[in-house]
Amino acid sequence: MIPPALEEANRQRAKAGLPEIRDEVTPHTLRYTCIAALFAAGADQEYVADQVGHEDVTTTNRIYRYVLQRRRRGEIGRRRQLAMHDSAADVGRREHSTDRARGR
């Protein structure tokens, strides 16, 4: 990365309470971060492959497989949390209706 740009980026990050960007950041690091961010934001595989110039989505999938796996695990975790939340809400409603039926 160009030193003045890195210095400015780190000033901005310090103001925001974020860690510094290391000197070892390369254009490849930024490309990799962008692709991971696209996947994390839910972009579909064909779109990402097109954006980064991969002719075949298989190339993107092979290189960034672990990002896709983390995204899937995150989706499963969110669904599990939502199911647990819904389940707890149902239990609360049932207990409340049982209490009302008993006159409590």
MARDRENSE-734732 format. One line per 2 residues: number of its first residue (from 1); their letters; for each residue y, z negated, x of N, C-alpha, C, O. Coordinates in nm, 4 decimals, always signed. Each point is the difference from the previous one (the first is absolute). Example, Ala and Ser with C-alpha at 12.3 -4.5 7.8 and 13.67 -1.06 7.14 Angstrom:
1 = as = -0.5690/-0.7800/+1.3190/+0.1190/+0.0000/-0.0890/+0.1200/+0.0000/+0.0900/-0.0019/-0.0665/+0.1036; +0.1069/+0.1385/-0.1386/+0.1190/-0.0060/+0.0820/+0.1090/-0.0730/-0.0770/+0.1108/-0.0169/+0.0509
END
This chain:
1 = mi = -0.1165/+0.0000/+0.0847/+0.1165/+0.0000/-0.0847/+0.1233/+0.0000/+0.0897/-0.0039/-0.0544/+0.1103; +0.1112/+0.1136/-0.1556/+0.1235/+0.0068/+0.0770/+0.0604/-0.1405/+0.0081/+0.0217/-0.0631/-0.1034
3 = pp = +0.0063/+0.0124/+0.2259/+0.0479/-0.1378/+0.0145/+0.1168/-0.0402/-0.0909/-0.0081/-0.1065/-0.0611; +0.1173/+0.1856/+0.0481/+0.1084/-0.0447/-0.0905/-0.0467/-0.0120/-0.1457/+0.0424/-0.0899/-0.0727
5 = al = -0.1301/+0.1817/+0.0316/-0.0516/-0.0067/-0.1376/-0.0869/-0.1238/-0.0176/+0.0048/-0.0659/-0.1039; -0.0843/+0.0346/+0.2062/-0.0851/-0.1184/-0.0047/+0.0848/-0.1268/-0.0045/-0.0293/-0.0926/-0.0756
7 = ee = +0.1343/+0.0892/+0.1568/+0.0890/-0.1171/+0.0009/+0.0649/-0.0195/-0.1365/+0.0065/-0.1120/-0.0508; +0.0412/+0.2204/-0.0079/+0.0634/-0.0107/-0.1325/-0.1011/-0.0416/-0.1056/+0.0291/-0.0833/-0.0858
9 = an = -0.1474/+0.1415/+0.0926/-0.1042/-0.0370/-0.0966/-0.0330/-0.1487/+0.0126/-0.0167/-0.0682/-0.1011; +0.0072/+0.0182/+0.2223/-0.0313/-0.1414/+0.0196/+0.1146/-0.0904/-0.0443/-0.0244/-0.1099/-0.0498
11 = rq = +0.1491/+0.1543/+0.0669/+0.1136/-0.0787/-0.0542/-0.0109/-0.0115/-0.1518/+0.0176/-0.1077/-0.0569; -0.0468/+0.2201/-0.0070/-0.0135/+0.0010/-0.1458/-0.1180/-0.0871/-0.0446/+0.0096/-0.0731/-0.0986
13 = ra = -0.1194/+0.0818/+0.1715/-0.1186/-0.0799/-0.0341/+0.0275/-0.1487/+0.0190/-0.0455/-0.0821/-0.0797; +0.1198/+0.0465/+0.1853/+0.0338/-0.1406/+0.0238/+0.0845/-0.0539/-0.1155/-0.0208/-0.1126/-0.0454
15 = ka = +0.1154/+0.1926/-0.0016/+0.0835/-0.0410/-0.1143/-0.0854/-0.0240/-0.1242/+0.0282/-0.0888/-0.0805; -0.1327/+0.1696/+0.0667/-0.0877/-0.0110/-0.1169/-0.1107/-0.1031/+0.0209/-0.0814/-0.0226/-0.0895
17 = gl = +0.0780/-0.0407/+0.2084/-0.1023/-0.0998/+0.0264/-0.1367/+0.0594/+0.0314/-0.1023/-0.0663/-0.0172; +0.1004/+0.1905/+0.0628/-0.1257/+0.0684/+0.0326/-0.0233/+0.0008/+0.1499/+0.0955/-0.0091/+0.0771
19 = pe = -0.2210/+0.0199/-0.0342/-0.0277/+0.0025/+0.1445/+0.0503/+0.1285/+0.0644/+0.0197/+0.1014/-0.0669; +0.0004/-0.1081/+0.1973/+0.0468/+0.1170/+0.0741/-0.1062/+0.1096/+0.0039/-0.1198/-0.0254/-0.0116
21 = ir = +0.1679/+0.1460/+0.0281/-0.0884/+0.1136/+0.0248/-0.0235/+0.0037/+0.1503/+0.0953/-0.0051/+0.0778; -0.2189/+0.0138/-0.0371/-0.0327/+0.0032/+0.1432/+0.0460/+0.1317/+0.0633/+0.0162/+0.1012/-0.0681
23 = de = +0.0040/-0.1054/+0.1981/+0.0395/+0.1199/+0.0751/-0.1069/+0.1077/-0.0035/+0.0298/+0.1178/+0.0197; -0.1537/-0.1569/-0.0446/-0.1100/+0.0952/+0.0046/-0.0099/+0.0877/-0.1237/-0.0930/+0.0799/-0.0109
25 = vt = +0.1858/-0.0928/-0.0820/-0.0056/+0.0825/-0.1212/+0.0252/+0.1450/+0.0395/+0.0970/+0.0320/+0.0686; -0.1865/+0.0538/-0.1138/+0.0084/+0.1430/+0.0312/+0.0143/+0.0784/-0.1308/-0.0170/-0.0562/-0.1082
27 = ph = +0.0477/+0.1840/+0.1178/+0.0021/+0.0810/-0.1224/-0.1337/-0.0075/-0.0746/-0.0026/+0.0013/-0.1231; -0.1081/-0.0092/+0.1973/-0.1309/-0.0112/-0.0644/-0.0102/-0.1314/-0.0781/-0.0558/-0.0031/-0.1097
29 = tl = +0.1095/-0.1046/+0.1659/-0.0012/-0.1292/-0.0694/+0.0749/+0.0116/-0.1324/-0.0448/-0.0510/-0.1027; +0.1592/+0.1187/+0.1066/+0.0791/+0.0160/-0.1225/-0.0723/+0.0868/-0.1021/+0.0028/-0.0284/-0.1197
31 = ry = -0.0676/+0.1344/+0.1676/-0.0775/+0.0875/-0.0898/-0.1127/-0.0796/-0.0665/-0.0205/+0.0074/-0.1212; -0.0508/-0.0826/+0.2027/-0.1108/-0.0819/-0.0474/+0.0479/-0.1014/-0.1038/-0.0639/-0.0199/-0.1033
33 = tc = +0.1778/-0.0440/+0.1325/+0.0576/-0.0980/-0.0923/+0.0406/+0.0659/-0.1312/-0.0215/-0.0556/-0.1076; +0.0796/+0.1732/+0.1173/+0.0411/+0.0731/-0.1204/-0.1211/+0.0337/-0.0864/+0.0031/-0.0181/-0.1217
35 = ia = -0.1089/+0.0667/+0.1841/-0.1206/+0.0365/-0.0752/-0.0614/-0.1235/-0.0646/-0.0393/+0.0039/-0.1166; +0.0307/-0.1125/+0.1912/-0.0544/-0.1240/-0.0561/+0.0860/-0.0478/-0.1164/-0.0528/-0.0473/-0.1007
37 = al = +0.1857/+0.0594/+0.1138/+0.0902/-0.0423/-0.1077/-0.0171/+0.0885/-0.1239/+0.0038/-0.0494/-0.1126; -0.0225/+0.1788/+0.1332/-0.0233/+0.0898/-0.1136/-0.1262/-0.0411/-0.0754/+0.0001/-0.0084/-0.1228
39 = fa = -0.1070/-0.0170/+0.1968/-0.1236/-0.0437/-0.0650/+0.0191/-0.1354/-0.0684/-0.0462/-0.0200/-0.1123; +0.1132/-0.0717/+0.1789/+0.0210/-0.1333/-0.0575/+0.0826/+0.0086/-0.1279/-0.0168/-0.0811/-0.0910
41 = ag = +0.1056/+0.1791/+0.0847/+0.0834/+0.0179/-0.1193/-0.0746/+0.0715/-0.1113/+0.0520/+0.0151/-0.1105; -0.1741/+0.0290/+0.1396/-0.0809/+0.0620/-0.1042/+0.0013/+0.1518/-0.0009/-0.0499/+0.0619/-0.0939
43 = ad = +0.1067/-0.0009/+0.1984/+0.0018/+0.1467/+0.0051/-0.1431/+0.0517/+0.0046/-0.0881/-0.0610/+0.0607; +0.0671/+0.1737/-0.1255/-0.1358/+0.0523/-0.0018/-0.0309/+0.0739/+0.1300/+0.0901/+0.0473/+0.0693
45 = qe = -0.2173/-0.0385/-0.0385/-0.0458/+0.0494/+0.1299/+0.0456/+0.1436/+0.0273/+0.0373/+0.0327/+0.1126; -0.0400/+0.0522/-0.2143/+0.0418/+0.1389/+0.0180/+0.1483/+0.0070/+0.0352/+0.0399/+0.0792/+0.0854
47 = yv = +0.0416/-0.1615/-0.1506/+0.1436/-0.0019/+0.0272/+0.0256/-0.0420/+0.1450/+0.0772/+0.0646/+0.0709; -0.1421/-0.1725/-0.0272/+0.0199/-0.0495/+0.1364/-0.0442/+0.1063/+0.1009/+0.0707/+0.0271/+0.0971
49 = ad = -0.1871/+0.0325/-0.1204/-0.0493/+0.1033/+0.0917/+0.1007/+0.1139/+0.0111/+0.0254/+0.0508/+0.1092; +0.0310/-0.0114/-0.2210/+0.0988/+0.1074/-0.0004/+0.1268/-0.0417/+0.0753/+0.0553/+0.0790/+0.0765
51 = qv = -0.0102/-0.1998/-0.0974/+0.1224/-0.0480/+0.0642/-0.0122/-0.0058/+0.1522/+0.0975/+0.0242/+0.0711; -0.2154/-0.0559/-0.0216/-0.0166/-0.0160/+0.1446/-0.0580/+0.1241/+0.0672/-0.0240/+0.0001/+0.1207
53 = gh = +0.0016/+0.1056/-0.1988/-0.0429/+0.1259/+0.0582/-0.1480/+0.0128/+0.0257/-0.0422/+0.0865/+0.0767; -0.0371/-0.1703/-0.1389/-0.1452/+0.0154/+0.0131/-0.0438/+0.1095/-0.0966/+0.0302/-0.0061/-0.1192
55 = ed = -0.1001/+0.1045/+0.1699/-0.0453/+0.1097/-0.0851/-0.1084/-0.0447/-0.0961/-0.0142/+0.0550/-0.1092; -0.0614/-0.1542/+0.1500/-0.1122/-0.0471/-0.0805/+0.0153/-0.1500/-0.0233/+0.0220/-0.0758/+0.0944
57 = vt = -0.0335/+0.0337/-0.2185/+0.0138/-0.1415/-0.0339/-0.1061/-0.0847/+0.0707/+0.0193/-0.1200/+0.0199; -0.1304/+0.1819/+0.0176/-0.1056/-0.0716/+0.0709/+0.0512/-0.0555/+0.1330/-0.0394/-0.1088/+0.0418
59 = tt = +0.1260/+0.1830/+0.0230/+0.0586/-0.0466/+0.1264/+0.0795/-0.1275/-0.0237/-0.0143/-0.0974/+0.0739; +0.0967/+0.0983/-0.1753/+0.0808/-0.1178/-0.0333/-0.0905/-0.1173/-0.0344/+0.0218/-0.1116/+0.0473
61 = nr = -0.1220/+0.1362/-0.1283/-0.0920/-0.1067/-0.0400/-0.0732/-0.0590/+0.1196/-0.0183/-0.1215/+0.0082; -0.0236/+0.2069/+0.0841/-0.0742/-0.0476/+0.1166/+0.0889/-0.0860/+0.0896/-0.0424/-0.1059/+0.0463
63 = iy = +0.1645/+0.1508/-0.0219/+0.0901/-0.0715/+0.0900/+0.0497/-0.1297/-0.0626/+0.0116/-0.1015/+0.0688; +0.0177/+0.1038/-0.1974/+0.0618/-0.1157/-0.0658/-0.0947/-0.0700/-0.0972/+0.0440/-0.0671/-0.0933
65 = ry = -0.1745/+0.0833/+0.1160/-0.1013/-0.0587/-0.0872/+0.0223/-0.1505/-0.0211/-0.0099/-0.0498/-0.1121; +0.0399/-0.0213/+0.2204/+0.0144/-0.1449/-0.0138/+0.1206/-0.0362/-0.0872/-0.0023/-0.1020/-0.0688
67 = vl = +0.1078/+0.1847/+0.0711/+0.1166/-0.0263/-0.0866/-0.0418/+0.0169/-0.1453/+0.0367/-0.0802/-0.0858; -0.1133/+0.1843/+0.0591/-0.0481/+0.0230/-0.1363/-0.0913/-0.1136/-0.0446/+0.0060/-0.0438/-0.1149
69 = qr = -0.0909/-0.0040/+0.2066/-0.0893/-0.1111/-0.0347/+0.0802/-0.1257/-0.0315/-0.0314/-0.0709/-0.0956; +0.1346/+0.0425/+0.1750/+0.0845/-0.1173/-0.0271/+0.0686/+0.0148/-0.1352/+0.0120/-0.0969/-0.0750
71 = rr = +0.0332/+0.2188/+0.0438/+0.0665/+0.0228/-0.1285/-0.0969/-0.0266/-0.1146/+0.0359/-0.0634/-0.0992; -0.1600/+0.1126/+0.1136/-0.0995/-0.0225/-0.1054/-0.0296/-0.1483/-0.0161/-0.0098/-0.0501/-0.1120
73 = rg = -0.0045/-0.0207/+0.2252/-0.0246/-0.1449/-0.0072/+0.1178/-0.0701/-0.0663/-0.0190/-0.0940/-0.0773; +0.1398/+0.1389/+0.1070/+0.1187/-0.0581/-0.0628/-0.0003/+0.0228/-0.1497/+0.0343/-0.0898/-0.0769
75 = ei = -0.0730/+0.2097/+0.0351/-0.0070/+0.0300/-0.1429/-0.1044/-0.0879/-0.0675/+0.0222/-0.0518/-0.1095; -0.1358/+0.0357/+0.1756/-0.1060/-0.0845/-0.0565/+0.0500/-0.1434/-0.0102/-0.0231/-0.0667/-0.1008
77 = gr = +0.0913/+0.0190/+0.2042/+0.0538/-0.1360/-0.0020/+0.1014/-0.0195/-0.1111/-0.0010/-0.1022/-0.0685; +0.0892/+0.2006/+0.0504/+0.1007/-0.0096/-0.1083/-0.0681/-0.0003/-0.1365/+0.0384/-0.0756/-0.0892
79 = rr = -0.1384/+0.1596/+0.0738/-0.0726/+0.0036/-0.1281/-0.0716/-0.1312/-0.0258/-0.0022/-0.0494/-0.1127; -0.0571/-0.0075/+0.2193/-0.0683/-0.1284/-0.0150/+0.1000/-0.1085/-0.0391/-0.0282/-0.0813/-0.0879
81 = ql = +0.1452/+0.0794/+0.1527/+0.1021/-0.0991/-0.0345/+0.0445/+0.0173/-0.1444/+0.0153/-0.0980/-0.0728; +0.0053/+0.2208/+0.0319/+0.0418/+0.0258/-0.1376/-0.1074/-0.0452/-0.0980/+0.0304/-0.0605/-0.1028
83 = am = -0.1565/+0.0902/+0.1351/-0.1098/-0.0427/-0.0873/-0.0066/-0.1523/-0.0076/-0.0200/-0.0559/-0.1078; +0.0368/-0.0114/+0.2217/-0.0022/-0.1466/+0.0007/+0.1166/-0.0555/-0.0808/-0.0155/-0.0974/-0.0735
85 = hd = +0.1314/+0.1591/+0.0872/+0.1177/-0.0445/-0.0746/-0.0224/+0.0175/-0.1494/+0.0279/-0.0900/-0.0793; -0.0790/+0.2080/+0.0417/-0.0273/+0.0259/-0.1414/-0.1054/-0.0958/-0.0538/+0.0108/-0.0493/-0.1123
87 = sa = -0.1126/+0.0235/+0.1933/-0.1064/-0.0901/-0.0409/+0.0542/-0.1414/-0.0205/-0.0340/-0.0663/-0.0981; +0.1181/+0.0204/+0.1902/+0.0596/-0.1333/-0.0119/+0.0894/-0.0077/-0.1230/+0.0033/-0.1025/-0.0681
89 = ad = +0.0685/+0.2095/+0.0395/+0.0862/+0.0017/-0.1183/-0.0842/-0.0072/-0.1270/+0.0366/-0.0686/-0.0954; -0.1499/+0.1398/+0.0943/-0.0898/-0.0052/-0.1157/-0.0539/-0.1412/-0.0208/-0.0049/-0.0487/-0.1129
91 = vg = -0.0353/-0.0165/+0.2208/-0.0511/-0.1366/-0.0092/+0.1084/-0.0908/-0.0571/-0.0267/-0.0826/-0.0873; +0.1487/+0.0984/+0.1369/+0.1110/-0.0809/-0.0499/+0.0248/+0.0230/-0.1483/+0.0254/-0.0952/-0.0738
93 = rr = -0.0323/+0.2189/+0.0298/+0.0207/+0.0308/-0.1425/-0.1122/-0.0603/-0.0843/+0.0247/-0.0551/-0.1072; -0.1487/+0.0661/+0.1568/-0.1128/-0.0560/-0.0758/+0.0123/-0.1517/-0.0118/-0.0228/-0.0571/-0.1067
95 = eh = +0.0595/-0.0078/+0.2183/+0.0153/-0.1458/-0.0035/+0.1116/-0.0395/-0.0948/-0.0131/-0.0969/-0.0749; +0.1234/+0.1717/+0.0777/+0.1135/-0.0298/-0.0870/-0.0391/+0.0181/-0.1471/+0.0360/-0.0830/-0.0834
97 = st = -0.1091/+0.1901/+0.0502/-0.0405/+0.0228/-0.1384/-0.1030/-0.1033/-0.0454/+0.0002/-0.0407/-0.1162; -0.0883/-0.0021/+0.2075/-0.0983/-0.1049/-0.0333/+0.0717/-0.1314/-0.0265/-0.0339/-0.0715/-0.0943
99 = dr = +0.1326/+0.0393/+0.1768/+0.0775/-0.1228/-0.0193/+0.0732/+0.0024/-0.1349/+0.0036/-0.1007/-0.0708; +0.0539/+0.2147/+0.0364/+0.0718/+0.0120/-0.1283/-0.0976/-0.0162/-0.1158/+0.0312/-0.0640/-0.1004
101 = ar = -0.1508/+0.1233/+0.1154/-0.0987/-0.0086/-0.1065/-0.0468/-0.1447/-0.0185/-0.0363/-0.0392/-0.1109; +0.0367/-0.0389/+0.2165/-0.0420/-0.1387/-0.0069/+0.1158/-0.0918/-0.0408/-0.0191/-0.1200/-0.0199
103 = gr = +0.1383/+0.1772/+0.0079/+0.1145/-0.0786/-0.0420/+0.0688/-0.0751/+0.1112/+0.0687/-0.0987/-0.0264; -0.0846/+0.1419/+0.1500/+0.0641/-0.0653/+0.1145/+0.1356/+0.0538/+0.0255/+0.0675/-0.0443/+0.0929
END
